[in-house]
Amino acid sequence: MLKCFFGLLISLSFGAQAGCSISDEMREMYNAKYAEQISIDVKLSEHNYTVLISAPKALNSEPFQGFHLVADSFNEPTFAAALESFEEGSEFKTWFDIDAGLVRKHLIVVTFGEDCGFDVTKEVFYQ
């Protein structure tokens, strides 16, 4: 039941609408093409990591829509949340802090475009 809830949450928060579907192949193509334009900076300070994410205001002529944090797996997340963004210069940015003891596999999903836009997914690497 909880997995169904998270799946529904992800679908709704990433802007999926009736008649709008992105295949796994298309998602992989967008990731390969645009992942380098998404920056993830991770810093350890004592027992906490600070993660700063930056994305351009548009990709492929599609405007930035938002950041999401997904834990464990895109298809079967154990946690998913929208992250508040702010504009700085030519980019949108967001950040979060996490206790080093709570680190797990985290994915950042950046959404571009309205209606049937696209996502770029990158993993956070804690070091």
Beta strands, then each sheet from edge to edge (+ up, - down):
strand 1: 39-45
strand 2: 48-56
strand 3: 58-59
strand 4: 62-71
strand 5: 79-83
strand 6: 86-88
strand 7: 91-99
strand 8: 106-112
strand 9: 118-124
sheet 1: 1+ 2- 7+ 6-
sheet 2: 3+ 4- 5+
sheet 3: 3+ 4- 8+ 9-
end
